[in-house]
Amino acid sequence: MAADITLKVGEVGVVLTFQLFHDDGTLFDLTDYTVTLLVGTEASRAVTLVTATSGICSYPTVASDTSKAKSGLKWRLHLAKSTTNIYDLEAGN
């Protein structure tokens, strides 16, 4: 499911917190997953697992995320596990 994220140009240190759920509404257990935030076409960013068993992770924005006006920028969470489970979740428009 996509969600809108709004940041002001130059705004840094904003902590984006995500809680992930399966389609059936149950919590997505992030234990043993590596989560990466992909910002538009730019480099990926490491995401911190806050409470893995409850599917909660966070990311503090940095200057390059908001250095210029970016209309309709896509942000994606990329989830990878040592097995073959890989998920991409989009936010933005």
N, C-alpha and C positions, 0 to 999 in steps of 0.2 A: 504494500500500500504506500502510495506517495504522500508526502506531507510538505507543506510550504515552510521554508525557513527564510526569515528576513533579517539581514544584517546591514548596518550602515557602512558606507565607504570609510575605511580607516579604522573601523571598530575591531579591537583585538581583545583577547582574554575572555571573550564570551564563551562560557562552557555549554556546549550542546550536549544534552543528555538524551539518550535513546533507550526505550524499553521495547524489546522485540517480542512478538507473539507469533505463534503458528496461525494458520488460516482458521483453525477451529477455536481460537481464542485462548489456548493454553500458552503459558510462558515458554519462551525459547531458551533452553539451557545452553549458555555459551561456554560451558566448561570444556576445555581442550580445544577451543576455537581461537584462531587469530582473526582479529577484526581490523580492517583497514578502511579509512574514509578516502574515497576518490572524489576530488573536487574538480568538476568540469573535465577539461582535458589536461589539467595540471597534475603534478606529482601526487602520489598517494600519501596519506598521513596516518600515523599510528593512532589507534584508538585504545583508551584505557578501559579494561573490564572493571566495573565498579562492584557489581554483584552478579557474577557469572550465572549462578543458578536461577536468578530471577530475570535474566536477559537484559541487564542494565549495563550500558557502556556510555562513555563520555569522551568528548574531544574539545579542547580549548582552542579557539580560533587564533591564528597567527596573522601577522601583517600581510603576507602574500595572499591570504584568503579574501581579504577585503580591501586590497590596495587600490582598486579602481571599480567603477560601477560595472556590474556584471548582471545584465538582465536575463532572467530565465536560466540561470546557472543550475546544472544538475549536480547533485551530491549523491553519491552511492556508497552504501556500506557493503563491503566485500567480506564475506565470512568464509574461512577455510579451516578445514580440520584435517588431521593426518590421514583420515579415510578419504573417500571420494566425495564427501558432502561439501559442496560449494554453493553459496547463495549470494546474490546481488540484490540489494534493496535500494530503491531510488527515493530521493526527496527533491523537491523543487519542481520547476516546470520548464 
